[in-house]
Amino acid sequence: MKKEFLCCVMVLLLVTSAFCAMDKFKLVTFSIGSYEDHWQRDWSTSKETADALMESFKSNLKSVYPKTAFEYAQYFDAAVTEEVFTGSVPDQYNFVFYKGHGSPNMITMWPKNQYVHSTEKKFGKKTYWALFNSCLVFNNEKSYQDDWFGGIHSILGFSSLSWSYPKYKKKYDCGPFGLGTCSYSVASYYVERDFATNWIKGKQGIFMAHANAVYKWIFQERGIGIEPKIVYRFGYVDGQFFDPWDEKFETAIQKPVFATPGSYTGIGSRWYTWGTPSY
């Protein structure tokens, strides 16, 4: 009887933890579509990409974790300033998304000739994850990722150029004898949509959730060489080894980690190289 009761308690605890992953999930997006004075090439679908991520998080949380409250804020074009990005705003959100131009160790801001370098922003406090949809920030040959970390678990991005394209219909032969024509929609922002689905509903680790979406919509569908990457610190949290690249949403650690020197074992990164990426 005691053994049966213990098993029931353990099952109850597992079920409870799975469906109470986070009481509240807060997302903030920073996206730039049209740069001031065209000093940088315009990024197509920037707002659509941010919206796709937001809607996917919202719908998947509602479906899988209906008790998790969802909050969202968006900064677009002229609101994406160095002052805002390096200030306290990102620190209030669990997940920070940025879409715009990048180079090793930095991303571009509004207005003209404004940047945020890795030495100017340490993500921490309430921010556990970030995703940079921008080129080269974590380039394998030139980047030094440790400067970004002030408690954040991991940051997703690219070692290579990233790509953006608007929604269109891809046609293919179908029907009897292949005489008919069918189509389905394709867009680069399906990466963000499917990432959130893979991570929450698919219960994949955070890196594979993103990498699988990049593979499907950038490499497989478009045939573009690409190198998605994740960067992180690793070590022991509360006596348990924590490897953030494989962190699942339902079992996420809900506090900052490895924020200070000596609190972590090392700095890690993982990436996939598909096709022939551009750098």
Backbone hydrogen bonds, N-H to C=O, Kabsch-Sander energy under -0.5 kcal/mol:
donor,donor_aa,acceptor,acceptor_aa,energy
5,F,1,M,-2.4
6,L,2,K,-2.3
7,C,3,K,-2.3
8,C,4,E,-2.1
9,V,5,F,-2.2
10,M,6,L,-2.4
11,V,7,C,-2.6
12,L,8,C,-2.5
13,L,9,V,-2.5
14,L,10,M,-2.2
15,V,11,V,-2.6
16,T,12,L,-2.7
17,S,13,L,-2.6
18,A,14,L,-2.0
19,F,15,V,-1.7
20,C,16,T,-0.6
20,C,17,S,-0.5
25,F,69,A,-3.2
27,L,71,E,-2.6
28,V,95,F,-2.3
29,T,73,A,-2.1
30,F,97,F,-2.8
31,S,75,Y,-2.3
32,I,99,K,-2.3
38,H,35,Y,-1.9
39,W,36,E,-1.9
43,W,33,G,-1.6
44,S,42,D,-0.8
46,S,43,W,-1.0
49,T,45,T,-2.6
50,A,46,S,-2.1
51,D,47,K,-2.8
52,A,48,E,-2.4
53,L,49,T,-2.1
54,M,50,A,-2.3
55,E,51,D,-3.1
56,S,52,A,-2.0
57,F,53,L,-2.5
58,K,54,M,-2.7
59,S,55,E,-2.6
60,N,56,S,-2.5
61,L,57,F,-2.5
62,K,58,K,-2.0
63,S,59,S,-1.8
64,V,60,N,-2.8
65,Y,61,L,-2.0
68,T,65,Y,-2.3
69,A,23,D,-2.6
69,A,67,K,-0.7
71,E,25,F,-2.4
73,A,27,L,-1.9
75,Y,29,T,-3.0
77,D,31,S,-2.3
79,A,76,F,-1.9
80,V,77,D,-2.6
81,T,79,A,-1.6
82,E,110,W,-0.6
85,F,81,T,-2.6
86,T,82,E,-2.4
87,G,83,E,-0.6
87,G,84,V,-0.5
92,Q,89,V,-1.8
93,Y,90,P,-1.9
94,N,26,K,-1.0
95,F,26,K,-2.1
96,V,129,W,-2.0
97,F,28,V,-2.5
98,Y,131,L,-2.5
99,K,30,F,-2.6
100,G,133,N,-1.1
103,S,106,M,-2.3
105,N,137,V,-2.1
106,M,103,S,-2.4
107,I,116,V,-2.0
108,T,101,H,-2.6
109,M,114,Q,-3.1
110,W,80,V,-2.8
114,Q,109,M,-0.5
114,Q,111,P,-1.2
116,V,107,I,-2.5
118,S,105,N,-2.5
120,E,117,H,-2.3
121,K,117,H,-0.5
121,K,118,S,-0.6
123,F,121,K,-0.6
123,F,148,W,-3.0
125,K,150,G,-0.6
126,K,91,D,-1.8
127,T,124,G,-2.5
128,Y,94,N,-2.0
128,Y,126,K,-0.7
129,W,94,N,-2.1
130,A,154,S,-1.2
131,L,96,V,-2.4
132,F,156,L,-2.7
133,N,98,Y,-3.4
133,N,131,L,-0.7
134,S,132,F,-1.4
136,L,160,S,-2.6
138,F,158,F,-1.9
139,N,136,L,-2.1
142,K,139,N,-0.7
143,S,139,N,-2.4
147,D,144,Y,-0.7
148,W,145,Q,-1.7
149,F,146,D,-1.6
150,G,123,F,-2.2
152,I,123,F,-1.7
153,H,128,Y,-1.9
154,S,128,Y,-1.2
155,I,231,V,-2.3
156,L,130,A,-2.8
157,G,229,K,-2.6
159,S,227,E,-2.7
160,S,227,E,-0.9
161,L,278,S,-2.7
168,Y,186,V,-2.2
170,K,168,Y,-0.5
170,K,184,Y,-3.4
171,K,169,K,-0.6
172,Y,182,C,-2.6
174,C,180,G,-2.2
178,G,175,G,-2.2
179,L,176,P,-1.8
180,G,174,C,-2.6
182,C,172,Y,-3.1
184,Y,170,K,-1.7
186,V,168,Y,-2.5
188,S,165,Y,-1.9
190,Y,187,A,-1.5
191,V,188,S,-1.8
193,R,189,Y,-1.7
194,D,190,Y,-2.9
195,F,191,V,-2.3
196,A,192,E,-1.9
197,T,193,R,-1.5
198,N,194,D,-3.3
199,W,195,F,-2.5
200,I,196,A,-2.3
201,K,197,T,-0.9
202,G,197,T,-2.7
204,Q,198,N,-2.3
206,I,247,E,-1.7
207,F,245,W,-2.0
209,A,205,G,-2.6
210,H,206,I,-1.5
211,A,207,F,-3.3
212,N,208,M,-2.7
213,A,209,A,-0.9
214,V,210,H,-2.5
215,Y,211,A,-2.7
216,K,212,N,-2.0
217,W,213,A,-2.2
218,I,214,V,-2.3
219,F,214,V,-1.5
220,Q,215,Y,-3.5
221,E,216,K,-1.4
223,G,219,F,-1.4
224,I,218,I,-1.9
226,I,274,W,-2.0
229,K,157,G,-2.6
230,I,270,R,-2.4
231,V,155,I,-2.3
232,Y,268,G,-2.3
233,R,153,H,-0.6
234,F,266,G,-2.4
235,G,242,F,-1.6
237,V,240,Q,-3.1
240,Q,237,V,-1.9
242,F,235,G,-3.7
243,D,241,F,-0.5
246,D,243,D,-1.8
247,E,244,P,-1.6
249,F,199,W,-0.6
251,T,248,K,-0.7
252,A,249,F,-1.4
254,Q,252,A,-0.5
255,K,253,I,-1.0
257,V,151,G,-2.3
263,S,260,T,-2.0
265,T,234,F,-2.4
266,G,234,F,-1.7
268,G,232,Y,-3.3
270,R,230,I,-2.0
272,Y,228,P,-1.6
274,W,226,I,-2.5
274,W,272,Y,-0.6
278,S,225,G,-0.5
